[in-house]
């Protein structure tokens, strides 16, 4: 067996063991889904950081920057670092104070159980698509480091991550995120310093200035750039995966400060794949698959032992992210749709239902990963799918009393329908911004209509009582 592949499998086995050991503390649904609301600064910071910092940053963004310069990868690390910043500044404390178990609960508490079900149906596929991106990236790493066919590597990757996720809940995920985050930073640092020791800092001066402009308008309009920034920020700032970490923190202060620190970590560590993507264009010209640039640079510059560390660190990032995505998709369906239908379920049955959901979504994510065009494309799909209406309804629901059931439902429906039409049917130039604007307008219009209907009803009741 290929020595690198053997090392990777050994590392995966160690990760599975850690997840299995920590998961023994799981007794209730709250333990499994929100870690008993016990996360302190260390666990909360690293698990928030690791939720988004995975395949799309290490594999997808590096490949996109290799191919198109900084303008090729706006979302990572810049957009998602900003996403975590806004989470800490505006959303973490209000969300924590709601005492939610999943993000779906917010829609029930603020609007109705009907709105909750519609929102869950929209959010669960987003997490599944995100998991597919990580599974595909895992396959890319195995393929680049072992010589396996990508389809075979993706199949192996899917099997591993499904088992890994079923073993642990959010507490196990948080502990492995802490370990994985540290290893990832060390692994990326090894690659960066090994590369720089060869090419030197003067390599930056040799980069074409056009490749250093993240706001390059030669190929895109200003509105196109705004669209690219809006997707990771508006599409992910209230994503169910992040909200799960916020509400699992032991206090609102921990939730807020951990989000802010995680944002800084995300940006700083994310600059390493950015640099490798830029310089890798000169070191490894004309790659057939740009998404191989980071693992191939590591393979070229790191000795065997350090390459094992790097590969393990990269797998750490992927496992921590896919764990979050599959757990979130399953928790939304099990907690918000299935459990309410069977109010007599024991805590053990609830946990079992969530684990079965992980397996089901894992299989679906595998099929999607096998047929996707690339990691970065999957990430953009995950951030954009249905998120315009979700973002709109959450913002109005958290920070105002404006609107009710009707405005929420019409906004959710308008957001997803407008985005699907714009992205796939009519091919509008800015489908996400269009769907976001439509969702906001429909929500406000619906809220005004609801307010007037309430006033008319109040007058009718008052007149009838005289």
N, C-alpha and C positions, 0 to 999 in steps of 0.2 A: 504494500500500500504506500502511496505517496507520503513522504515524511511530513510535509506541510499539512496534508489532509488529516493525517493521524493526530498531529498537534491540535488542529482545529476541533476535531471530534473529542479529544481529551478535554479541551477547554469547555466545550459545550456540556460535556458530562459533569464538569465541576459546577457550571452554572445551574444545571438541573438539580444537583444535590443541594445547593444553597437554597434554591426555591422550595424544594421539598422539605428541608429542615425548618425553615421559617414558617411555612404554611401549616405546620402542626398546631400553631396557636389559634387557628381559625375555628371558631365555634358557632358564630352567628352570621347572618347576612351582612350586618354592619362590619364585622371583622373582615369579611371577604371583600366587600365593595369599597369601604372607606377606612380600612385599617383601624377600626374602633375610634376614629377621630383622635389619634394619638401622636401624629407626626410632629417632631420638634424641628428646630432650625436646620440641622444637618440633613436629615432625611427629606424634609420638605423641599429644601433648596435643590438638592441633587435630583430628586424625582421630578420636579418641575423642569429643571434643565434637561434631563434625559428624555422627557416626554416628546419633545420636538427634535432634540439633537440626535439624529440617527442617520439612517441611510440617505435621506434627502440632502443632508448637509455634507456628509463625508463622501458619498458616491455621486449622488445626483448633482449637487451644486458644483463640485470639483469638475465633473464632466461637462456641465453646461458652461462654466467659465473657460475651460479648456477650448471649447468649441467657439464661443462667442464673446469672450472677455467678460468684464464685470456686468455689462448690461444683459448678459445671458442668464444671470441667476440673481434677480432682485430679491426673491423670496428668502433665500438662505445665503448668509446668515442674517442679513439686514432686516428683512421684513419680519421674521419670527422673533428676532431680538426685540424689535419694537413692539411686537405683539405681547411679549412677556412684560415689557415695561408698562404698557397700558393696563395689562391685567393687574399688576401690583398697585398702580396709581389709582385706578377707578373701580375695578370690579371685585377684587379679592375680598375686601371687608364686607360689602353688601351681600355677596354670595355666601360667605361663611355664616353670617348672622341669620340666614334663612334656615339653617339646620337641615339641609337637604341630604338625601342619600344618593340621588343621581340628579343630573341637570333636568331630567324629565319632570321631577317633582315640582320645580319652579313653575312650570306651565300649569300644573294642576292647582297649586296654591294661589297663583295670581289670577288665573283665568278659569279653567274647568278641566275635568277629566277628559273631555273630548279633545280639547286643545293639546293636552298632554299626549294623547295617543297619536295625533297627527304629527306633533313635533318629534316624537320618538321614531316614527316611521321614516322621517326625513333624516334624523341624526345617525341612526344605526348604520346605514350604508356608507356614510362619511367615514366612520371609524373602520369599517371593513375595507374601504378603498385605501385608507392610510396603512392598514396592516398589509395589504397587498404590495404596497410600495416597499415596505421593509422586507417582506419575503423575497421579492424580486432582487433587492439589494443583497440579501444574504446569499442568494443564488449566484449573483455576480461575483461576490467575494470568493465563494467556493470554486467557481469556475476559473477565476483568474489565478488562484493560488494552487489549484490541484489539477487543472487540465480537464476537468469534467465538462461535458456538454452543459450549456446553460439550463436547458430544460430538465436535465437530470439533477443538477445542483439545486434548482428551484424546488423540485419535488422533495429532496432531502431537507432543504431549509424549511419547507412547510411542515413536514412531519415533526421536526425538532421544536419549532416554535409553538405548535399546537399543544404538544405534550407539556412543554415548559410553562405555558400560560395556564393550562388546566390545573397544574400542581399548586400554584400560588395565587393568592388574592393580591390586593393592593399593598398589604404589609410586606409580603415577600417581594413584590415588585419594588417597593421603596428601598428595602435593604439591598437588593441586587443593583438597583440604580446607583446607590452610594458607591458600591464597589466598582461597578461598571464605569461610572463617571470618572473616578480617579484613574482607572486603568486606561480609559480613552484619552484623557489629557496626557498621560505619560506616553502612550503609544503614538499619538499625533506629534508630540514634542520630539520623540526620537526620529520620526520621519523628516520633520522640518529641519532639524539641526544637521542630520546626515546629508540632506539635499543641499543646504546652504553651505556646508563645509566643502562641497564639491564645486558649486557654481559661484559662490560668493555673493555679497550684496550687490555687486555690479550687475548681476542678472536682472535686477529690477529696472536699471537704466536702459537695458536693451529691449524692454517690452514696448511694443508699439503703443504710443499714447492713446490711440483710439480704443484699445482694449481696456484702458483704465477708467473709462467714463461709464459709471453705472446708469447715467441718464442720457445715453446716446440717442439722439433724435434722428439720426440719419436713416435708421431702419424703422423707427417707431414714432408715433405722434406723442404729444404731451399727454393726451387722454389715455393713450396706450400705456404709458409709464404709470399714470395714476391707477389704472386698472390693475397693473401688476403688483403695485404696493397694497391696494385695497384688498386683494384676495387673501394674502397671509395675515393681514392685520384684522380686518373686519370678519374674515372668514374663520379665524382661529382663536381670537381673543376670548371668546366664550365657548370654545369647543368643549365637548363633554369630557375629554381626557384631562384637560387642564383644570376644569371645574372640580373633577374628582379629587385632584391633589389639594386644591384650595380647601374644600370642605373636610378633607381628612386631616388638616392641620389642627393642632391642639388649641389654637387661639386665633382671633382675627389678626393680631399683630404678627404672629408667625406666618400666616398666609400672605400678608402684604409684604413683609420684609423679605421673605424667601423668594417671592416672585421677582422683586427688584434685583436681588443678588443674582438670581438665576438668569435674568436678562443680561446683566453685565458679563457673566460667565459665557453665555451663549455667544455674544458678540466677539469676545476676546478669543475663545477657543475656535470659533467659526472662521476667524481670519486665517487659520492654518490651512484648511482645505482651499480657501480662496487663493492663497499664495501658491499652493502646489498646482492648482489649476492654471494659474497664470504662467508660472515658470515651467510647468510640465509641458506646455505647448512647444517650448524650445528643446527640452530634454528628450521628449518622446514625440517627435513630429509625425503627423499623419496616422494617428491611431485609427483602427477600424471602428472601435467602440470607445467613444470618449469617456464613458462611465468606468472604464478600466484604468484611468490615469492614476488615481490615488493608490490602489493596490499594486499596480505595476511599478510606480516610483518607489514604493516601499520595498518591493521585491528586488529592485535593482540596487538600492542604496543601503539596505540593512543587512547585516550578517544574520545567519540562521536563527540564533537565539533571540535577537531583537525583532526579527521578522515575525517570529511566533508571538511575541508580546504585542506587536502591532495588530496582527490578524485577530488575536484574541480580543484586543481592545475594540476593534471595529465590529466584531461580532457582538461585543457587549452593548455597544450603542444600538445596534439593530434589535437585539433581543429585548432591551429595555423599552424600546418604542413599540414594537409589535405586541409585547405583553400588554401595554397600556391600551392599545387600540382594540385588540380582541376582547379584553376584559370590559372595556367601555361598551362596545357593541352588545355584548352579552348581557351586561347589567341593565342596559336600557330596556331590552326586550323582556328579560326575566322579571326585574323589579317593577317596571311600569306597565307591562302588558299581561304577563302570565300570572304573577303572584296575586294581583287584584281579582283575577277570575277564580282563584282558589284560596279564599281567606283562611282556611283551616290548615294551611301548610305549616309544617314545623320548620325550625331554623335549618335543620339538616337538609330538608327537602329543598328549601330555597337555595342553599349553597350548591346542591347537586344540580338544580335547574340552571344556575348560572354557569356551572362547569360544562354541562351539555351544550349550552349556547356557545361557549368558547369554541368547542370542537366544530359545531356547525358553521360558525362564521369563519373559522380557520380554513375549512374546506373551500368555502366560497372565495375567500381571499386568495387561496392557492390557484384556483381556476383563473381568477382575474389577473394575477401576477404572471401566469404562464402566457397570457395572450396580450399583455400590455406592451406599448411601444418603448417605454423606459421608465425609470424611477421618477425622474423629475416631472414627467407628464402625469403620473399617478398622483403625485403630491399636489399638483395644481388642481386636479380633479377633486381630490379629497377636500381641499380648502374651499372650493367653489360650490360643490354640490349642495344645493338647498340652504346654504348658509346665509344668504341675503335676508330671507324671511326670518330665520332663527335669530340672527343678530338684531334685526329691527324689533322683533317682539320682546326679546330679552331686555334690550336697552329701555324701551318704553315701560316694560313691566317692572324693572328694577328701580328706575329713577323717576317715575311719574305715576299718577293715577289715571292718566289718559287712556281710554280704550278699554274694551272688554272682550268677551268671547267672539263676537262677530268680527271686530277689527283684527283680532289675533289670527283667526282662521283664514280670513281673506288675505292677510299679509303673508302668511306662510304659503298659501296656495299660489298667490301671485309671484312670490319670490322664486319658487321652484319652476313654475310654468314658464315664466319670462326667461329664466336662465337656460332652460332646456331648449326653448325656441331659438334664443339668440345664439347659443353655442353650437347646436347640432342641426337645426332645421333651417333657419333663416341666415345663420352665420353673420350676425351683427358684429361690428368691429369691437364693441365694448360690452359683451354680454353680462359681465358681473356688475359693472356700474349701472347698467340699465336695469338689471333685476333688483339691485339695492335701491335705486331711486323709485322704482315701481312699488316695491314693498313698503317703503316709507310713506309714499303718497296714499296708497290704498289704506294703510293703517290709520293715518290721520283722517282721511275721508270717512272711514268706517267709525272712528271714534266720535267724529262730529255728528254723524247720523245717529249713533247710539245715544248720544247726549240729548239730541232733539227729540228722539222717540221717548226717552225717559221724562223729558219735560212735558211732552204732550200727554203721556200717561198720568203724570202727576196732576196736571190740570183736570183731566177726565175724572180721576178719582176724587179730587177736591170738589168738583162740580156735582158729582153723583152723591156725595155725602151731605150736601146741603139740603 
